[in-house]
Amino acid sequence: MTDILDELQWRGSVAQTTDETALRDALASGPITAYCGFDPTAPSLHFGNFVQLVVLRRLQRAGHRVICLVGGSTGLIGDPKPTSERVLRSKEQTADWVARIQELVRPFLDFDGDNPAILVDNLTWTAPMSALDFLRDIGKHFRVNQMVRKEAISARLESQEGISYTEFSYQLLQALDYLHLYREHGCTLQTGGSDQWGNLTAGVDLIHRTEGATVHALTTPLLTDAAGVKFGKSEGNAIWLSADLTSPYAFYQYFLNVEDASVVTLLKVFTDRSREEIADLERSVAEEPFRRAAQRALAADVTTLVHGAAATEAVQAASEALFGRGDLHALDARTLADATAELAGAAVTAGTSVVDALVAVGLVDSRNAARRTIAEGGASVNGTKVTDADQVLTDGDFLHGSVVVLRRGRRSLAAGRRS
């Protein structure tokens, strides 16, 4: 056993605990059983959920038992948002998302070793319970005057829209989960994001009232950039853990482009690098920021954890090849498509002159400018410098038959997509 609470605190993964001294003692004398729940509000988990998965992973590797809960019942209800009512999903869609997320979390935890993680769906114990049993056995222990003081609920009560009884009852369902896992598995710690504090403490209180036992809750801080903007939510675009929603290339690039002010924080939260390694990377940020060594380490470690080492190698090769430091022809079709998906571009065909292609994709604003760029040695096709202003694109220039990568200068890239 290691002092995992000190480790989590150093890594910036602790915002609040119900009783730090008691939790520290419990962890030190463990192993204890901890759980975190994930609601299927989308077909994938995202950046914010990733924090919780890493916390469970650290707890398990420190010798504690961990339970990963995917909320088949709570996902049908929806945790109240401070702003508006959630759109209820069908039972069929929710069940499909539960299955997807259950598969998604498996690589993060060890389900086969000497201390295997447990994967559960709260629908298995909620669905058989009648409404009368729920109200008598669970609802009896909650006080409405306390429930309305919860931040999300109070915000909704003060809004024009108000809050439905469905969402108002959500915290009872989450508290029931903790009680069930306490009874069935001896679970005594629930983790979650800082915005879940009210739901977590509802479960702590329910166990105390029904079982007379003391259990614990721990939340992680909300991760934001230097401007206070929530990571992964810029312009409404979440960073998903599923490769079909955020490609490994886009995932890698996201972390590669993290600002200097945030990279050390994210290295601590998400990677297994030691204090000494992170201190060295922090020095590189201060002394040689142009090398972006910390960002490269972060992107490589996190992409490997989420998508595997092979995917990381592929996206690193693509990143190098796009800027002339590797062979674009060596990239597989999926990685090439992911790497060029965000590039500006236009439709072009075989037989189009490179001059016209440079204009069409927006790298220059006129044919004369294209000719000057070629004459100055500043244009390339798939990483190969163009020296003849009369050169045309051939079938062979379209990588995997679909795209040609055009570059002007060192950093300006565009994609010619075969029409």
NULO-857684 format. One record per residue (C-alpha): x, y, z; residue in three letters. Coordinates in steps of 0.5 Angstrom, whole numbers, padded with zeros to 4 digits, always signed. Layout:
BEGIN
XYZala;...
//
This chain:
BEGIN
+0000+0000+0000met;+0002+0007-0002thr;+0000+0014+0001asp;-0005+0015-0005ile;-0008+0021-0002leu;-0001+0024-0002asp;+0000+0022-0009glu;-0007+0025-0011leu;-0006+0031-0007gln;+0001+0032-0010trp;-0002+0031-0017arg;-0008+0036-0016gly;-0013+0031-0016ser;-0017+0033-0010val;-0021+0038-0009ala;-0026+0036-0003gln;-0026+0030+0002thr;-0031+0029+0007thr;-0026+0028+0013asp;-0019+0028+0010glu;-0016+0025+0017thr;-0021+0019+0017ala;-0020+0018+0010leu;-0013+0018+0010arg;-0013+0013+0016asp;-0018+0008+0012ala;-0013+0009+0006leu;-0007+0007+0010ala;-0010+0001+0013ser;-0014-0001+0007gly;-0015-0004+0002pro;-0021+0000+0002ile;-0027-0001-0004thr;-0028+0006-0008ala;-0033+0007-0014tyr;-0034+0012-0019cys;-0040+0013-0023gly;-0041+0015-0031phe;-0048+0016-0034asp;-0049+0015-0041pro;-0051+0022-0043thr;-0047+0021-0050ala;-0044+0015-0054pro;-0037+0016-0051ser;-0034+0019-0045leu;-0030+0025-0045his;-0024+0029-0042phe;-0028+0031-0036gly;-0029+0023-0035asn;-0022+0022-0036phe;-0020+0025-0030val;-0024+0020-0026gln;-0022+0014-0029leu;-0015+0016-0028val;-0016+0017-0020val;-0020+0010-0020leu;-0013+0007-0024arg;-0009+0010-0019arg;-0013+0007-0013leu;-0013+0000-0016gln;-0005+0001-0017arg;-0004+0003-0010ala;-0008-0004-0008gly;-0015-0002-0007his;-0021-0005-0010arg;-0025-0001-0015val;-0032-0001-0018ile;-0033+0003-0024cys;-0041+0004-0025leu;-0044+0006-0031val;-0051+0009-0030gly;-0056+0005-0034gly;-0062+0008-0029ser;-0059+0015-0027thr;-0057+0016-0035gly;-0065+0015-0036leu;-0066+0021-0031ile;-0060+0026-0032gly;-0056+0029-0027asp;-0059+0037-0026pro;-0056+0042-0030lys;-0056+0049-0027pro;-0059+0052-0034thr;-0064+0047-0037ser;-0068+0041-0037glu;-0064+0035-0040arg;-0067+0031-0046val;-0069+0024-0044leu;-0066+0019-0048arg;-0070+0013-0050ser;-0069+0006-0046lys;-0066+0003-0052glu;-0061+0009-0054gln;-0059+0009-0046thr;-0057+0001-0046ala;-0053+0002-0053asp;-0049+0008-0050trp;-0048+0004-0043val;-0045-0002-0047ala;-0041+0002-0051arg;-0038+0006-0045ile;-0037-0001-0041gln;-0032-0003-0047glu;-0029+0004-0047leu;-0027+0004-0039val;-0024-0003-0040arg;-0017-0001-0042pro;-0016+0004-0036phe;-0017-0001-0031leu;-0015-0008-0029asp;-0021-0013-0029phe;-0016-0020-0029asp;-0011-0019-0024gly;-0010-0021-0017asp;-0014-0015-0015asn;-0019-0014-0021pro;-0024-0008-0022ala;-0031-0009-0022ile;-0036-0007-0027leu;-0043-0005-0026val;-0050-0002-0028asp;-0054+0001-0023asn;-0060-0001-0027leu;-0059-0008-0025thr;-0062-0006-0018trp;-0066+0000-0019thr;-0071-0003-0024ala;-0073-0009-0020pro;-0075-0004-0014met;-0082-0001-0014ser;-0084+0006-0013ala;-0087+0005-0007leu;-0081+0001-0004asp;-0076+0007-0007phe;-0080+0012-0003leu;-0081+0009+0003arg;-0074+0006+0004asp;-0070+0011+0000ile;-0074+0018+0000gly;-0076+0017+0007lys;-0069+0019+0009his;-0068+0026+0005phe;-0070+0033+0007arg;-0073+0037+0002val;-0070+0043+0005asn;-0063+0041+0005gln;-0064+0038-0003met;-0066+0045-0005val;-0060+0048-0003arg;-0056+0044-0007lys;-0052+0048-0012glu;-0055+0046-0019ala;-0062+0045-0016ile;-0062+0052-0013ser;-0060+0055-0019ala;-0066+0051-0023arg;-0071+0053-0018leu;-0069+0061-0019glu;-0070+0060-0026ser;-0076+0061-0031gln;-0076+0054-0033glu;-0075+0051-0026gly;-0074+0044-0025ile;-0078+0037-0026ser;-0079+0032-0020tyr;-0075+0027-0025thr;-0069+0031-0024glu;-0070+0033-0017phe;-0070+0026-0015ser;-0063+0024-0019tyr;-0059+0025-0012gln;-0063+0020-0009leu;-0062+0015-0014leu;-0054+0016-0014gln;-0055+0016-0006ala;-0058+0009-0007leu;-0052+0007-0012asp;-0047+0008-0006tyr;-0052+0005-0001leu;-0052-0001-0005his;-0045-0002-0007leu;-0044-0001+0001tyr;-0048-0007+0002arg;-0046-0011-0003glu;-0039-0010-0004his;-0037-0006+0003gly;-0035+0000-0002cys;-0033+0006+0003thr;-0031+0011-0002leu;-0034+0015-0008gln;-0030+0019-0012thr;-0033+0025-0017gly;-0032+0032-0020gly;-0033+0038-0016ser;-0039+0039-0019asp;-0042+0032-0016gln;-0040+0034-0009trp;-0048+0035-0007gly;-0049+0028-0010asn;-0044+0025-0007leu;-0045+0027+0000thr;-0052+0025-0001ala;-0050+0018-0001gly;-0045+0019+0005val;-0051+0021+0009asp;-0056+0016+0007leu;-0051+0010+0009ile;-0050+0014+0016his;-0058+0014+0017arg;-0059+0007+0014thr;-0053+0003+0017glu;-0050+0008+0022gly;-0043+0007+0018ala;-0038+0013+0016thr;-0036+0013+0009val;-0032+0018+0005his;-0033+0022-0001ala;-0027+0025-0005leu;-0028+0030-0011thr;-0023+0033-0016thr;-0022+0040-0018pro;-0025+0042-0025leu;-0019+0043-0030leu;-0019+0050-0033thr;-0014+0053-0038asp;-0010+0060-0036ala;-0016+0064-0038ala;-0021+0060-0033gly;-0024+0056-0039val;-0026+0049-0038lys;-0022+0044-0042phe;-0025+0040-0047gly;-0031+0045-0048lys;-0028+0050-0053ser;-0033+0052-0058glu;-0037+0047-0055gly;-0033+0041-0058asn;-0032+0036-0053ala;-0025+0032-0053ile;-0028+0025-0053trp;-0024+0018-0051leu;-0028+0014-0057ser;-0024+0014-0063ala;-0030+0015-0068asp;-0032+0021-0064leu;-0025+0024-0063thr;-0019+0021-0068ser;-0013+0019-0064pro;-0009+0024-0069tyr;-0014+0030-0066ala;-0013+0027-0059phe;-0006+0028-0060tyr;-0006+0034-0063gln;-0010+0037-0057tyr;-0005+0035-0052phe;+0001+0037-0056leu;-0002+0044-0057asn;-0004+0045-0049val;-0001+0052-0047glu;+0005+0053-0043asp;+0001+0055-0037ala;-0003+0049-0036ser;+0002+0043-0039val;+0005+0041-0032val;-0002+0041-0029thr;-0004+0036-0034leu;+0002+0032-0033leu;+0001+0031-0026lys;-0006+0029-0027val;-0006+0025-0033phe;+0001+0021-0033thr;+0005+0017-0029asp;+0011+0021-0029arg;+0015+0022-0023ser;+0016+0028-0019arg;+0023+0028-0022glu;+0021+0027-0029glu;+0015+0033-0028ile;+0020+0038-0025ala;+0025+0037-0031asp;+0019+0038-0036leu;+0017+0044-0032glu;+0024+0047-0032arg;+0024+0046-0040ser;+0018+0050-0040val;+0021+0056-0037ala;+0028+0055-0040glu;+0026+0052-0047glu;+0019+0053-0048pro;+0020+0053-0056phe;+0022+0046-0056arg;+0015+0044-0053arg;+0018+0038-0049ala;+0013+0038-0044ala;+0007+0038-0049gln;+0010+0032-0053arg;+0011+0028-0047ala;+0004+0030-0045leu;+0001+0028-0051ala;+0005+0022-0052ala;+0003+0019-0045asp;-0004+0021-0045val;-0005+0018-0053thr;-0002+0012-0051thr;-0006+0011-0045leu;-0013+0012-0049val;-0011+0009-0055his;-0005+0005-0055gly;+0002+0005-0057ala;+0001+0003-0064ala;-0004+0009-0065ala;+0001+0014-0062thr;+0007+0012-0066glu;+0002+0013-0072ala;+0000+0020-0070val;+0007+0022-0069gln;+0009+0020-0075ala;+0003+0023-0079ala;+0005+0030-0075ser;+0012+0029-0077glu;+0010+0028-0084ala;+0006+0033-0085leu;+0011+0038-0084phe;+0016+0035-0088gly;+0020+0031-0083arg;+0017+0024-0085gly;+0014+0020-0091asp;+0007+0022-0092leu;+0006+0016-0097his;+0008+0011-0091ala;+0002+0013-0087leu;-0004+0008-0087asp;-0011+0011-0090ala;-0014+0012-0083arg;-0009+0016-0080thr;-0008+0020-0086leu;-0015+0022-0086ala;-0015+0024-0079asp;-0009+0028-0080ala;-0012+0032-0086thr;-0019+0032-0084ala;-0018+0039-0080glu;-0014+0042-0086leu;-0017+0047-0090ala;-0017+0045-0097gly;-0022+0044-0104ala;-0023+0039-0109ala;-0018+0038-0114val;-0017+0033-0120thr;-0011+0029-0123ala;-0009+0034-0129gly;-0010+0040-0125thr;-0003+0044-0125ser;+0000+0045-0118val;-0001+0053-0119val;-0008+0052-0120asp;-0008+0047-0114ala;-0005+0052-0109leu;-0010+0057-0111val;-0016+0053-0110ala;-0014+0050-0103val;-0013+0058-0101gly;-0005+0057-0100leu;-0004+0063-0105val;-0009+0068-0107asp;-0007+0068-0115ser;-0004+0064-0120arg;+0002+0069-0120asn;+0003+0069-0113ala;+0003+0061-0114ala;+0009+0062-0119arg;+0013+0066-0115arg;+0012+0061-0109thr;+0015+0056-0113ile;+0020+0060-0116ala;+0023+0061-0109glu;+0022+0054-0107gly;+0017+0055-0102gly;+0012+0050-0105ala;+0011+0042-0104ser;+0007+0037-0106val;+0006+0031-0101asn;+0013+0033-0098gly;+0017+0034-0104thr;+0019+0041-0107lys;+0016+0043-0113val;+0021+0046-0118thr;+0017+0046-0124asp;+0011+0052-0125ala;+0008+0047-0130asp;+0008+0041-0126gln;+0001+0038-0126val;-0002+0033-0121leu;-0002+0026-0123thr;-0006+0020-0120asp;+0000+0018-0116gly;+0000+0024-0112asp;-0007+0023-0109phe;-0005+0019-0103leu;-0009+0013-0102his;-0013+0015-0108gly;-0016+0021-0104ser;-0012+0027-0102val;-0006+0031-0104val;-0002+0035-0098val;+0000+0042-0101leu;+0005+0046-0097arg;+0007+0053-0098arg;+0013+0055-0093gly;+0014+0051-0087arg;+0008+0052-0084arg;+0002+0053-0089ser;-0002+0047-0090leu;-0008+0045-0094ala;-0011+0039-0097ala;-0013+0038-0104gly;-0019+0033-0104arg;-0020+0029-0110arg;-0027+0030-0113ser;
//
